[in-house]
């Protein structure tokens, strides 16, 4: 990292990575603290589960129109505004007197987060040259993994020293610091256009933008197919994860302490995978990262689903977590390299909307099925569906690579097909 800092081309990306890392670290502290606040307030596990429904709901409410704004404004300024808005709302959470008021705050916070993601994707694509994107995304996966491990640990220390409210305020401060870091980044646009955009935004513009996304999807079918299949992988992973605690307790018979250790194994897999990914990222093509690692991840879920002991479940957790860093790096780089930057906000927002709807539907189906049947067969069938999707994703990644003839989409050292 020190050597990268001396390279002028990498100074701004390193600053951006620092801001992303601080925000992600705070997000993990906030998530755990919020769960405890709601649990202490209501004593209901269902009330806590409601927090996880709010996130895809926020995406559904936000992403059908937010992409039209993202592609027409200064993304850096938009990201700063969204960070500060979330910081204020999160700082207000401890003063919420009812569960429904907390849900309302969390909904708006997640709506801002849903807009932040495609805005940051667009900004990163503009800032980072194509040759450096895979390396940048590998480092981002490493930082995200570190936040996943450090955030909960810091939250635990804060809970011992103070209260969950203290952790909430820490997250608000982290978002303010992230906004200050973003303020030091370049605007990348010649002039401010946010006011102009706000004055002329209309439903007709939103409908036109959706038609633009559909036309792009038709003209770049293989690209969109790979994007959609990867999203389906994440949908199935989220739906299966919703039964993780139930599976661990009822099928494996784990104690609370053993389940906590199982989650720690996943954390170790994530950080180890991110380190290996960062070291060897230049030797891996996007077919291997996007398709191959998705197959490995689904195999990890399969090992977990078929296990009847802690050791088997731990092995599955480690494999799937190890593969996740590679998959995310490949997917982000694929998106940045194949979706035109001038419509990236609209395209990513549209597909995120579809993904959120599928998450709600798939999670509900798996949850109801687990109640009507038993958990293990439902999880096994769900994982088999996930494995099938990953194999099709890998095949489509190869096909897309051969069709474009782009060397960066082949395995390292492999020449494009002719």
N, C-alpha and C positions, 0 to 999 in steps of 0.2 A: 504493500500500500504506500510505503514511503517513496519507493521508486516511481510509482504511478503519480504521486503528488508532484514530483519534480518535472514530470512530463506535462507541458502546458495543455496538451490535448485532453488530459485526464483530470485536470484540477476541478473543473466544474462538475463532471460526473461524480467525483469523489465527494464533493460538497453535497450534491443531490443525494447520494447514497447515505450520507450522514443524516440528512433530514428524514429520509425514509426509515432508517433504522430507529431513530428517536421516536417517531410517530408509531411505529409498529411495536416497539417496546412498551410504550404507554398504553397501546390498545389491549395488550394482554393483561396488564395490571388492571385496567378498567373493566375488562370482561369478567374476571374472577371476582373483583370487588362488587360489581353490579349483581352477580348471581347471589352473593352472600347477603347483600342488602335486601333483595327481593325475598330470599328465603327467610331471613330474620323478620321481615315485615309480615309475611303471610303464612309461613310454615308449610307452604304448598310446593311440591315438586312440579305440579302442573303450571303454577305461576312462573316458575323459572323456565320451564320449557317454552312458555309463551314468548320469552325474550328471543328465542331462536327462530320463531315464526315471523317476528317483526322484520328481520333483515331481508328475507326474500320479498316480503310484502312491500317494503320500502323501495326495493328495486323495481317491482311491478308499477308502483305509483310514479316513480321518477323517470325511468329510462325510456318510456315511450316518447318523451319530448326533450329530455336533457341533452341528447346528442346534437340536436339542432343548435343549441346554445353553445356547447363545447367547441364545435368546429367554427364558430363565428366570433369568438371572443379571444382575448389574450389569456392563454391557458395558465401562465404563471400567476397572473393576478387572480384568476378564478380559484386556483388551488390555495392561494393565501387566504382568500375570503372564506373558503370552505373550512380550512383549518381553524381559523379564528371563530367561525360560527359554531363549529363542533366544540371548541374549547369553552365557549360561553355556556352552551347548553349542558355540557358535561359538568361544569362547575355548579350549575343550578340543580343537578340531580339530587344531592343530599337534602335539599329543601322541599322536594316533592312530598306532599303529605298523603298521597294515595297511590295505589298500584296503577290505576288508569292514567294518572298524571305521569308516572314513570314511563309507562308504555308510550305515551304521547311524545315525551322527550326523546326516548330511544328511537321512535319511528323517524323523527326529524333528523336526529343524529345519523341514522343509517341512510336516510335519503341523501344527506350531504355526502356520506361516504360512497354511495352508489354513483354519484356524479363525479366524485374525486378520482375514482379508478380509471375510467376512460379518459378523463382530462390529463391525468398523469401519464397514461400510456401514449397519448398524442404528443405531449411535451417531451417525453423521453425520446420518442422516435425522431423528433426534430433536432434534439440536442446531440444525440449520440450518432456518429457516423456508422454506416452499415457494418463496416469491418470490425467495429468495437462492440456491437450490440450483444453478441452472444457472451462475451466476456463480462460485460456490464450485468447482464441478467443472471449469470452464474454468481457474481458477487452479491447481487440482490438476494438470490436464494440463500446464500450463506448468512447474510444479515437477517433475513426473515427467520431463519432457523435459530440463530442466536437469540433473537427476540422471543421466540417460542420457548426457549429454555430459561432465559434470564428473567423474562417478565413475570411468570408465575412464582419464581423463587423470590424475587424482590417483593412481590405482593404478599407472600407468606411472611417475610420479615416485617413488612409494614403492619400486617395484621397483629403480629406479636407485640409490636411497639406502640401501635395506635389502634385505629379503626379502619373499616373499609372505606369510610369517607375520605380518609387521608390519601388512600390509593387513588380514589376518584380525582382528587385535586392534583395529584401527581400527573395523571393522564392529561388533564387540562393544561398544565404547565408544559408538558411535552409537546402538545399540539401548538402552543404559542411559540415555543422554541423552533419547532419545525417550520412555522410560518415565517419566522425571522430568517431562517436559513434560506427558504425559498425566495425571500425578498432580495437576497444577494445574488440570485441567479439571473441570467439575461432574459429579456422579454421575448426575444426571437421574432417579434413582429415589428413592423415599421411604425405602426400607430395604434392607439387605443381605439377599439371598435365596439366595446361592450355597450356603451350608451346607445349607439346607433342600432345595434342588434336588438336591444331591449325595446326600442321604439317601434321596430318593424316586425317583431315576432308575431306570428299569427298561426291559426290552425291550418291555413292553406300552405304555409311554409313547412309545417310539420308533416302534412300529407305528402308534399312534394319530396321531402327528405326521405320518407319511408319508401316512396317509389324509387328514389335514387339508390337506396340500399338494396331493394329487390332487384333492380337492374344490374347492380354490381354483382349480386349473388348469382344471377343467371349467366353473366359474362365470365365469372371466375368460379365455376361450379366445384372444381376440385379443391381450390383453396377454401371455399366455404364449407365443403364437405369435411375436410380435415378439422377446421375450426369447430364445426357443429359436433363432430364425433368426440373431440376432446372435451367439449362442454358436457356431452352426455356421460362421459367417464366421470367427470366431477359431480354430476347429478347423482349417479349411482353411488359414488363414494360417500357423498353427504347423507344420502338416504340410509345406507348401510351403517354409517357411523352413528345415526340416531338410535340404533339398537345395540350399540357397543356395550353400554353399561349393563343392559338387560341380559345380553348374551354372556358376558363375563360372569355375572352373578348366578344366573339360572342354569346355564349350560355347563360352564366350566366350574361353577361352585367356588369362585374366588372370594376371598375376604376383601374388605375395603382396602386394607394395606396392600394385598397382592394386586388388586386392580390398579392402585396408584403406582405400583412398581411397573406394571404392564405399560401404563402410559409413559413412564420414564424411559422404558425400552424404545418406544416409538420416538421419543425426543432424541435419544442417542442415535437412532437410525437416521433421523432427519439431519442432525448436525454432521454426522459422519459422511452421509451422502452429499451434503452441500460442500464439504471440504474437498472430497474426491472430485466432485463436479467442477469446482473452481480450478483445481490443479490440472485436470485433463480436458477442460472444455474445448481447447483448440484442436484436440485430436478426435472430437466427436462431431459428426454431422447432425443435421436436424432430423433426418429420418430416424437415427438411433435415439436421439433425445426425445422427440415427440412420440414416435410410434413404439420403438423398442422399450423405452422406460415405462410406457403405459401398459404394455404387456407384462413387464416385470411387476408393476404395481398391482395389477389384477391378480397375478399369481400369488403375491403376498396376501391379498385378501382371501384367496382360495385356501391357502395353507391355514390361515386364521379360522375360516368358516368350518373347515373339516377337522379342526383340532379338538381334542377332548382332554387337554391338559394345559397347564400354565406354560410349559416349555414350547409346545406347538404353537400356542397363541402368540407367545413372545417372538418366536421365529418369524411368524407371519407379519406381525407388527413391524419388526425390524426391516424386513424386505420391502414392505409397501412404503414405509417412511423413507428408507434409503433411496427408493426410486423416485419419490415425489420431487426432490430438488432438480433432478435431471429433466423430469417431465415439464415442470414449470418453466425452466430455462428454455427448453425447446419450444414450448407453446408461445411464450412471450416474444422470442426472437422470430418465430414463424409469423406471428401477427404483425410485428413491426416491419418485416421485410416484404409482406405480401398484400397488406391492406393500404391503399393510398392514404397518405397522412392527411390530406385535405378532407377526407370523409371518414377518418378513423373513429372520431368521437361518435358519429351517428351509427356506424357499423357495429362497433364494440358495444355501444349502449343497447342497440336492438337485439343483439345476440345474448347479452346479459339479461335482458327482459325475458326472452324465451327460456333461458337457463333457470331463472328464478321461478317461473311458472312450473317448469318440470320438477324442480326441487320440491316445491309444495306438494305437487301431485304424487311424485314418487315416494316422498316421506310419509304421506298420508296412507298410501296403498300398503307400504311395507309395515307401517305401524298397525293398521287394522288387521292385516293378514297375520301378524305375529300374535295378536290377541285371539283371533279365530282358530288358528292352527297352533303351532309352537314356534319359538324363535329360530331354532337352528335350521330347519328345512327352508324357512322363508329367507334366511340370510344366505344359505347355500345357493338357492335358485337365483337370488339377486346377484350374487357374485358370479355365477355362470353367465348371466346376462352381461355383466360388466366385462368378463373375459371375452365374450363374443364381440362386444363393441371394440375392445382394445385390438383384437386381431384384424378387424375390418379397418380400424384406424391405421395400423401399421401398413396394411396393404395399400390403402389410399395414399399414405405418405410416400411410399415407393412410387406409386403411379404418378403422383403430382411431381415428384422429383424428376422422373424420366420425361414427363411432358414438357416441363420448363427447361430441362437440361442445365439447371443451375448447380454448379459444383458444390455450393454450400449446403445443398440439401441431400448430399450423398454422404456415405460413411467416409471417414478420413482416408485420403489417398485413393479413393475410388473415382474413376473418370465417369462423367455423365454418359448415359446411354445414347447411342446414335441410331 
